[in-house]
Amino acid sequence: MKMRKVRSMNFSRRFLLCIVATTALIFPVAFGQIPAAESPRTTGMAATQLDFDVVSVKPGKPGCLLVQIGPSPDGFHLQCIPLSALIRYAYGYGAFNDERVLGEPSWIKFEAYDVDAKVEFGDTGTFDKLSLEQKETMLQPILKSRFKLGVHQETKVLPVYALVIGKGGDKLKESSPDDLATKTLPTLRMRGRGKLEGHHCSIKEMLSFLSPLQGRTIVDRTGLSGKYEFTLSWTPNSMTTDAPAEDESRPSIFTAVQEQLGLKLEVQKAPLNVLVVDHVERPSVN
């Protein structure tokens, strides 16, 4: 896969671009969106009694950009993931929402690691039945033992985008009852830069993807609770500082949300749970 070369961006921004620049990238929704004043994942929360049998932590290859994130059938194989993104992923803050993780040293945004964690062969069936949140939370002990990570949570009032219903009402198409009966996983497809397709997705799941692209938390104020089919196409100027858009005739994300979905992004402030990094060290790799 040939990636567009992008300059003047930090590692986490390049990491994001590598994921969303892929044509027809398909994956289950994996990035959490945090409602105001709710805890995404308690720092001491135990997802399950299941433990990883084998854990390996190694530095990513110098200059690596091809990121692999998400669970495998028997654990995790995380490739080229910045430590800052791994912390967000494990604690339910979404891999790129920088404003809700505070106190981290600058080096964790630039240093990437490969993490392999597998359960015992006899536990693969149990692992497979865990929710995605439970699987992600199993990464917390790895961060604590290998990176000596210490964190705590606080609530702070921060700038957000609030997603509300536009004056003319929403234009979302609800998923059919037959589709929902199959219990198909919510799926997001990125058709190049600046075009997102959603299938069987809630508003929360849609925002879990849009928030990191905008670099600011988007909170749901629509009151919509269904599952929807949607396509959103916009000029992704906010993603990079020097990468040209593929189609400059497309609208901004704010106009696209209003015209294509019948919704609106408004600048507001809201109490958000933030994760404060108290201590972190470079790991002893193996």
C-alpha positions in Angstrom: 0.0 0.0 0.0 1.5 3.3 -1.1 0.9 6.1 1.4 0.9 9.8 0.6 4.0 11.5 2.1 3.0 14.2 4.6 5.3 16.7 6.2 5.0 19.0 9.2 3.0 16.7 11.4 3.7 15.0 14.6 3.7 11.2 14.9 0.2 10.8 16.2 -1.1 12.9 13.3 0.8 10.9 10.8 -0.5 7.8 12.5 -4.1 9.0 12.0 -3.4 9.8 8.4 -2.1 6.3 7.7 -5.4 4.8 8.9 -7.8 7.1 7.2 -6.0 7.6 3.9 -6.5 3.9 3.0 -9.2 3.5 0.3 -12.1 1.3 1.4 -10.7 0.6 4.8 -13.3 -1.5 6.7 -13.3 -2.2 10.4 -15.7 -2.6 13.4 -16.1 0.6 15.4 -13.3 0.6 17.9 -12.7 4.2 19.1 -14.8 5.2 22.2 -16.7 8.5 22.5 -17.1 9.9 26.0 -20.4 11.5 27.0 -20.0 14.5 29.2 -19.2 13.8 32.8 -19.2 10.0 32.3 -16.2 7.8 33.0 -15.3 5.9 29.9 -13.3 3.2 31.7 -12.5 3.3 35.4 -8.7 3.2 35.9 -9.0 0.4 38.4 -11.7 -1.5 36.4 -11.1 -5.2 35.8 -12.7 -6.2 32.6 -12.4 -9.9 33.3 -10.5 -12.5 35.3 -8.8 -13.5 32.0 -5.1 -12.7 31.8 -2.7 -12.8 28.9 -0.4 -15.8 29.0 2.4 -14.3 26.8 3.3 -10.6 26.4 6.0 -9.1 24.2 6.8 -5.3 24.0 9.3 -4.1 21.4 10.1 -0.7 19.9 8.5 -0.2 16.5 10.7 -0.1 13.4 12.3 3.4 13.0 10.0 5.5 10.8 7.2 3.0 10.8 3.8 4.4 9.7 1.8 1.3 8.9 -0.2 1.0 12.1 -2.1 -2.1 13.1 -4.6 -1.7 16.0 -7.3 -4.0 17.4 -7.8 -7.4 18.8 -6.9 -10.7 17.1 -8.7 -14.0 17.8 -6.4 -14.9 20.7 -5.3 -11.5 22.0 -3.6 -8.4 20.5 -1.0 -7.8 17.8 -0.4 -4.0 17.9 2.1 -2.7 15.4 3.8 0.7 15.3 1.4 2.2 17.8 2.6 5.4 19.7 2.5 4.9 23.4 0.2 7.9 23.7 -2.4 6.2 21.4 -2.0 2.9 23.3 -2.9 4.6 26.6 -6.0 6.2 25.1 -7.0 2.9 23.5 -6.7 0.9 26.7 -8.5 3.5 28.8 -11.4 4.2 26.4 -10.4 7.7 25.3 -10.1 7.0 21.6 -6.6 6.6 20.1 -6.2 10.3 19.0 -8.3 12.6 21.2 -5.3 14.4 22.8 -7.2 17.0 24.8 -8.6 14.4 27.3 -5.3 13.0 28.3 -3.1 15.3 30.3 0.3 15.4 31.9 2.0 13.0 29.4 5.7 13.6 28.5 6.3 14.6 24.9 8.3 11.4 24.1 5.3 9.1 24.3 3.7 10.8 21.3 6.6 10.0 19.1 7.9 6.6 20.3 6.0 3.7 18.7 5.9 0.1 20.0 4.9 -3.4 18.8 2.9 -5.2 21.4 1.9 -8.9 21.2 -0.3 -10.3 23.9 -1.9 -13.7 23.7 -4.2 -15.7 26.0 -3.6 -19.4 26.6 -4.9 -21.6 23.8 -7.7 -23.0 26.0 -8.9 -19.4 26.8 -9.4 -18.3 23.2 -13.1 -19.0 23.2 -13.6 -17.0 26.4 -11.6 -14.1 25.0 -13.6 -14.2 21.8 -16.8 -13.7 23.8 -15.6 -10.6 25.6 -16.8 -7.2 24.5 -14.4 -4.9 22.7 -14.2 -2.7 25.8 -13.3 -5.7 28.0 -10.6 -6.7 25.6 -9.1 -3.2 25.4 -9.1 -2.9 29.2 -7.0 -6.0 29.4 -4.1 -3.9 28.0 -4.1 -1.7 31.2 -2.0 -4.2 33.2 0.6 -4.3 30.4 0.9 -0.5 30.6 1.3 -0.6 34.3 3.8 -3.5 34.4 5.9 -2.7 31.4 5.7 1.1 31.2 5.2 1.7 35.0 2.1 3.8 34.0 0.3 5.6 36.8 -2.9 7.6 36.0 -5.9 9.1 37.6 -9.1 10.6 36.3 -10.5 14.1 36.8 -13.4 16.1 35.3 -12.6 19.4 33.5 -14.7 21.8 31.5 -13.3 21.8 27.9 -14.3 23.2 24.5 -16.3 20.7 22.5 -18.4 20.5 19.4 -22.0 19.6 20.2 -23.8 17.7 17.5 -27.5 18.9 17.4 -30.4 18.4 15.0 -30.6 21.1 12.3 -33.5 23.3 11.7 -35.0 21.1 8.9 -34.6 17.9 10.9 -32.2 15.1 10.4 -31.7 13.3 7.1 -30.4 10.0 8.4 -31.7 6.7 7.1 -32.4 4.2 9.8 -31.1 0.6 9.3 -33.8 -1.8 8.3 -35.3 -4.2 10.9 -34.0 -7.1 8.8 -30.5 -5.8 8.9 -30.6 -5.1 12.6 -32.0 -8.7 13.2 -28.8 -10.1 11.8 -26.9 -8.4 14.6 -24.3 -7.2 12.1 -21.4 -5.3 13.7 -21.4 -1.5 13.2 -19.0 -0.8 10.3 -17.3 2.3 9.1 -15.7 2.5 5.7 -13.3 5.3 4.8 -13.5 5.8 1.0 -10.3 7.8 0.6 -9.7 11.0 2.6 -12.8 12.9 3.6 -15.5 10.3 2.7 -17.0 8.2 5.5 -19.7 5.5 5.1 -21.5 4.0 8.1 -23.6 0.9 8.3 -25.7 -0.1 11.3 -24.0 2.8 13.2 -25.3 4.8 16.1 -24.6 8.5 16.5 -22.1 7.6 19.3 -20.2 5.3 16.9 -20.2 7.9 14.2 -18.8 10.5 16.5 -16.1 8.1 17.8 -14.6 8.4 14.3 -15.3 12.0 13.6 -13.9 13.3 17.0 -10.3 12.4 16.3 -10.4 13.7 12.7 -11.5 17.1 14.1 -9.1 17.1 17.0 -11.8 18.0 19.4 -14.4 15.9 21.3 -17.8 15.9 19.7 -20.7 15.3 22.2 -24.0 13.9 21.1 -26.9 16.4 21.7 -29.2 15.0 19.0 -31.3 12.6 21.2 -31.2 10.1 18.3 -31.0 6.5 19.5 -31.3 4.4 16.4 -28.9 2.6 14.0 -28.3 4.4 10.7 -26.9 4.1 7.2 -25.1 7.3 6.1 -22.4 8.7 3.8 -20.5 11.8 4.7 -18.2 13.6 2.2 -16.2 16.7 3.1 -12.9 18.4 2.4 -10.5 17.1 5.1 -8.6 20.3 5.6 -8.5 19.7 9.4 -6.5 16.5 9.0 -3.2 17.9 7.9 -1.5 21.2 7.3 0.0 20.6 3.9 -1.7 17.6 2.2 -4.0 18.7 -0.6 -7.6 17.5 -0.5 -8.6 15.1 -3.3 -11.6 17.2 -4.2 -11.6 20.8 -3.1 -15.1 21.3 -4.3 -16.4 19.3 -1.4 -17.8 21.3 1.6 -16.2 21.7 5.0 -17.1 19.2 7.7 -19.4 21.7 9.3 -21.3 22.3 6.0 -21.3 18.6 5.1 -22.8 17.5 8.4 -25.6 20.0 8.0 -26.4 19.5 4.3 -25.9 15.7 4.1 -27.1 14.5 7.6 -29.4 17.3 8.6 -27.3 17.8 11.8 -25.2 20.7 13.0 -21.9 21.1 14.9 -21.9 23.9 17.5 -19.0 25.2 19.6 -19.8 24.7 23.2 -18.1 23.8 26.5 -18.8 20.6 28.5 -17.5 18.7 31.5 -15.4 15.9 30.3 -13.6 13.1 32.1 -9.8 13.5 31.5 -7.1 11.0 32.2 -4.0 12.5 33.9 -0.7 10.7 33.5 1.1 10.7 36.8 4.1 8.6 35.8 5.3 6.6 32.8 8.7 5.1 31.8 10.2 3.6 28.7 9.7 -0.2 29.0 12.2 -3.0 29.4 11.5 -4.7 26.1 11.5 -8.4 25.4 
